[in-house]
């Protein structure tokens, strides 16, 4: 399992902001963790063991057993990673959790698995490169709290989990049960949080309002315009642009949003001389070029926004489109823009 998940990640900027908001000196945290100061840079990658050392240092500096809960509680959408920004404006809590889980698998050596059985939905969080009992308590608390905060802020309700199971020995029971609102079981086999299935069906009050402004300005206005005028292929293309951050859309979900049957959509696309698979590929291609032109986005974030499950799939597809890697295209594109700008200045 660990062979397919690289043991490297970037320290989220949201963590540094959270540390700042709870008034912890991040330089002292880095020193206690015995990490180089370069980890303060956005592009520095660290291993699972180093990330754990960072959280243990946070515990030591804060001297607060509930520091993980505090950090997760003070953060907001303005400083959260791209995945949480997109998730905050998802259709419902289930959609949001799936977005976050996919981003974790893509961008970190962390795995969040959502499983639904009957009236219960479980989210199990694992770190494939580490033993369950080696994960810092504060990291587990912050991770679980971030999922709860996502649901509570998205639905504007105080969602209460059914249960919280932790692999560690008992510690901070009162603080945990006060925050989560449910009973906590310690010494469990895995770190797991469970919700009622009905809670995952709850719609987010922010759905379709801010998401489009964050990811693609004016997309909503343009989407409505294309629904009213234009070919079915163009209508489907704009649905795809909106839905790719949730994963690769299937023809059924696109047809549902266009208020037609899957068979009708397939027939209309065929009449217009295009297949659904070709439409998905072409939409991804055009979006890839748009996103890569924005140097603030990392290649991993671009892959996420295009709905890929792993960066290698994105790289293979991009080579087929452009006969070069995403990095090579970005460098060449920047060079072309620089040359054009230089020419105009002359």
C-alpha positions in Angstrom: 0.0 0.0 0.0 2.8 2.5 0.9 4.5 1.9 -2.4 2.0 3.9 -4.3 1.9 6.8 -1.8 5.1 8.9 -1.7 6.2 9.7 1.8 6.4 13.4 1.3 4.2 16.4 1.7 4.3 20.2 2.1 3.4 21.7 5.5 0.0 23.3 4.9 0.0 27.1 5.1 -3.2 26.8 7.2 -1.2 25.0 9.9 1.2 28.0 10.2 -1.8 30.3 10.3 -3.5 28.2 13.0 -0.3 28.2 15.1 -0.2 32.0 14.8 -3.9 32.4 15.8 -3.4 30.4 19.0 -0.3 32.5 19.7 2.4 29.9 19.3 5.8 30.8 18.0 6.3 28.8 14.8 10.1 29.3 14.9 10.2 27.7 18.3 8.0 24.8 17.0 10.5 24.2 14.1 13.4 24.3 16.5 11.8 21.9 19.0 11.0 19.6 16.0 14.7 19.6 15.0 13.7 20.6 11.5 15.5 23.0 9.1 14.0 26.5 8.9 13.4 25.8 5.2 10.2 24.0 6.2 8.7 27.5 6.6 8.8 27.9 2.8 5.8 26.8 0.9 7.7 24.6 -1.5 9.6 22.5 1.1 8.6 18.9 1.3 8.9 16.8 4.5 8.3 13.2 5.4 5.5 11.7 7.6 8.0 11.3 10.5 9.0 15.0 10.2 5.4 16.1 10.0 4.7 14.1 13.2 7.7 15.7 14.9 6.2 19.1 14.0 3.0 18.3 15.8 4.8 16.9 18.8 6.7 20.1 19.0 3.4 22.0 18.9 2.2 20.0 21.9 5.4 20.7 23.8 5.4 24.4 23.1 1.7 24.9 23.8 1.5 22.7 26.9 -2.1 22.2 26.0 -3.6 18.7 25.6 -6.4 20.1 23.5 -4.2 22.1 21.1 -5.3 20.1 18.0 -8.9 21.1 18.7 -8.0 24.7 19.2 -6.0 25.0 15.9 -8.8 23.3 13.9 -11.5 25.6 15.5 -9.8 28.9 14.7 -9.2 28.3 11.0 -11.6 29.5 8.4 -12.1 29.2 4.6 -9.9 32.2 3.9 -6.7 30.3 4.9 -7.7 26.7 4.3 -6.1 24.6 1.5 -7.7 24.5 -2.0 -9.3 21.2 -1.2 -11.2 22.5 1.8 -12.1 25.7 -0.1 -13.8 23.6 -2.8 -15.3 21.2 -0.2 -16.8 24.1 1.8 -18.9 24.9 -1.2 -19.8 21.4 -2.2 -23.3 20.1 -2.8 -23.7 18.4 0.5 -21.6 17.0 3.4 -21.0 13.7 1.6 -19.7 15.5 -1.5 -17.5 17.6 0.7 -15.9 14.7 2.5 -15.3 12.9 -0.8 -13.5 16.0 -2.1 -11.3 16.2 1.0 -10.5 12.5 0.9 -9.5 12.6 -2.7 -7.2 15.6 -2.1 -5.5 13.8 0.8 -4.8 10.8 -1.3 -3.4 12.9 -4.0 -1.4 15.4 -2.1 -0.3 13.9 1.2 0.9 10.5 2.6 -2.5 10.4 4.4 -5.6 8.4 3.5 -9.1 9.2 4.5 -11.6 6.4 3.7 -15.4 7.0 3.7 -17.5 3.9 4.1 -21.3 3.8 4.4 -23.2 0.9 5.9 -26.9 1.2 6.7 -27.6 4.3 8.6 -24.0 4.9 9.5 -21.1 6.5 7.7 -17.5 6.0 8.9 -14.4 8.0 8.0 -11.2 6.2 8.9 -8.0 8.2 8.8 -4.7 6.4 8.2 -1.0 7.4 7.6 0.3 4.5 5.5 4.0 5.3 6.4 3.4 5.1 10.1 2.0 2.8 12.8 -1.5 3.9 14.1 -0.1 4.3 17.7 2.7 6.7 16.5 0.4 9.5 15.3 0.5 12.6 17.5 -2.6 13.1 19.5 -2.9 16.7 18.4 -2.8 15.8 14.7 -5.6 13.2 15.1 -7.7 15.7 17.1 -7.1 18.5 14.5 -7.9 16.1 11.6 -11.1 14.9 13.1 -12.1 18.4 14.2 -11.5 19.8 10.7 -14.0 17.2 9.3 -16.6 18.2 11.8 -15.9 21.9 11.3 -16.4 21.3 7.5 -19.8 19.8 8.1 -20.9 22.3 10.7 -19.9 25.4 8.7 -21.2 24.0 5.4 -24.7 23.1 6.8 -24.9 25.8 9.4 -25.9 23.2 11.9 -24.0 21.8 14.9 -23.6 18.3 13.5 -22.9 15.7 16.2 -21.0 12.5 15.3 -22.4 9.2 16.4 -19.0 8.2 17.8 -15.3 9.0 17.8 -12.9 6.1 18.1 -9.2 6.8 18.8 -6.3 4.4 18.6 -4.5 6.0 21.5 -4.8 5.5 25.3 -7.3 7.6 27.1 -6.4 11.3 27.3 -8.4 14.6 27.3 -11.7 12.8 27.3 -13.7 15.7 28.7 -12.3 18.2 26.2 -12.9 15.8 23.3 -16.5 14.9 24.3 -17.3 18.5 24.9 -16.2 19.6 21.4 -17.5 16.6 19.4 -20.7 16.1 21.5 -20.4 12.3 21.5 -18.8 9.6 23.5 -15.2 8.8 22.7 -13.8 5.3 22.7 -10.0 4.9 23.3 -7.6 2.1 22.4 -9.5 1.4 19.2 -8.0 -0.4 16.2 -8.0 2.7 14.1 -8.9 6.4 14.3 -12.4 6.6 13.1 -15.3 9.2 13.2 -18.9 8.2 12.5 -21.9 10.2 11.4 -25.5 9.4 10.7 -26.0 8.8 7.0 -28.7 11.4 7.0 -26.1 14.0 8.1 -24.1 13.3 5.0 -27.2 14.1 2.9 -27.5 17.6 4.3 -27.0 20.3 1.7 -24.4 23.0 2.2 -25.8 26.5 2.4 -22.8 27.7 0.5 -23.3 25.3 -2.5 -22.8 27.0 -5.9 -22.5 30.5 -4.4 -18.8 31.0 -3.6 -17.2 27.9 -5.2 -17.5 29.2 -8.7 -16.1 32.6 -7.7 -13.1 30.9 -6.1 -12.3 28.4 -8.8 -13.6 30.1 -12.0 -14.8 33.7 -11.8 -18.1 34.4 -13.6 -18.5 30.7 -14.4 -22.0 30.6 -13.0 -23.2 33.5 -15.2 -21.5 31.9 -18.3 -22.9 28.5 -17.4 -26.5 29.8 -17.3 -25.9 31.5 -20.6 -24.7 28.3 -22.2 -27.7 26.4 -20.8 -30.0 28.8 -22.6 -28.2 29.0 -25.8 -25.6 26.7 -27.4 -25.2 23.0 -28.3 -25.8 20.2 -25.9 -22.0 19.5 -26.1 -21.3 23.1 -24.9 -23.9 22.7 -22.1 -22.3 19.5 -21.0 -18.8 21.0 -21.2 -19.8 23.7 -18.7 -21.3 21.2 -16.3 -18.0 19.3 -16.5 -16.0 22.5 -15.7 -18.1 22.9 -12.6 -17.9 19.3 -11.4 -14.4 18.2 -12.1 -13.0 19.2 -8.6 -15.3 16.5 -7.1 -13.7 13.8 -9.2 -14.2 12.6 -12.8 -17.9 13.1 -13.5 -19.8 10.3 -15.2 -22.4 10.7 -18.0 -25.2 10.0 -15.6 -24.4 12.9 -13.2 -24.0 15.3 -16.1 -27.3 14.2 -17.7 -29.1 14.7 -14.4 -27.8 18.3 -14.1 -29.0 19.0 -17.7 -32.4 17.5 -16.7 -32.3 14.7 -19.3 -31.8 11.0 -19.4 -28.4 9.4 -19.8 -29.5 7.9 -23.1 -30.8 11.2 -24.4 -27.6 13.0 -23.6 -25.6 10.3 -25.3 -27.8 10.5 -28.4 -27.7 14.3 -28.6 -23.9 14.2 -28.3 -23.6 11.6 -31.0 -25.8 13.8 -33.3 -23.4 16.6 -32.7 -20.4 14.4 -33.6 -18.8 14.1 -30.2 -18.5 11.4 -27.6 -18.8 12.0 -23.8 -15.3 10.6 -23.2 -13.8 13.0 -25.8 -15.7 15.8 -24.2 -14.3 15.0 -20.8 -10.8 14.8 -22.2 -11.1 18.0 -24.2 -12.5 19.9 -21.2 -9.7 18.7 -19.0 -7.2 19.7 -21.6 -8.5 23.3 -21.9 -8.8 23.7 -18.1 -5.3 22.3 -17.6 -3.8 25.0 -19.8 -5.8 27.6 -17.9 -4.7 26.3 -14.5 -1.1 25.9 -15.5 -1.0 29.5 -16.6 -1.7 30.4 -12.9 1.7 30.0 -11.3 0.1 30.1 -7.8 -1.3 26.6 -8.4 1.0 23.6 -7.9 0.9 20.7 -10.3 -0.8 18.6 -7.6 -3.5 21.2 -7.2 -4.0 21.3 -10.9 -4.4 17.5 -11.0 -6.9 17.8 -8.2 -9.0 20.5 -9.8 -9.1 18.4 -13.0 -10.6 15.4 -11.1 -7.6 13.1 -11.3 -7.0 10.5 -8.5 -3.2 10.7 -8.8 -0.7 13.0 -10.4 0.7 10.4 -12.7 -2.6 10.0 -14.5 -2.6 13.7 -15.1 1.0 13.7 -16.4 0.3 10.9 -18.8 -2.8 12.6 -20.2 -1.0 15.9 -20.5 1.8 14.3 -22.5 -0.8 12.9 -24.9 -2.3 16.4 -25.3 0.9 18.5 -25.5 3.7 16.1 -26.1 5.5 17.5 -23.0 5.2 17.5 -19.3 3.0 20.0 -17.4 6.2 21.5 -15.9 7.8 21.9 -19.4 4.6 23.5 -20.8 4.4 25.9 -17.8 8.1 27.0 -18.3 7.6 27.5 -22.0 4.3 29.4 -21.5 5.9 31.8 -19.0 8.9 32.3 -21.3 6.5 33.2 -24.2 4.6 35.6 -22.1 7.9 37.2 -20.9 9.1 37.6 -24.5 5.8 39.0 -25.7 5.8 41.5 -22.8 9.4 42.5 -23.6 8.6 43.0 -27.2 5.7 45.3 -26.4 7.8 47.3 -23.9 10.4 47.9 -26.7 
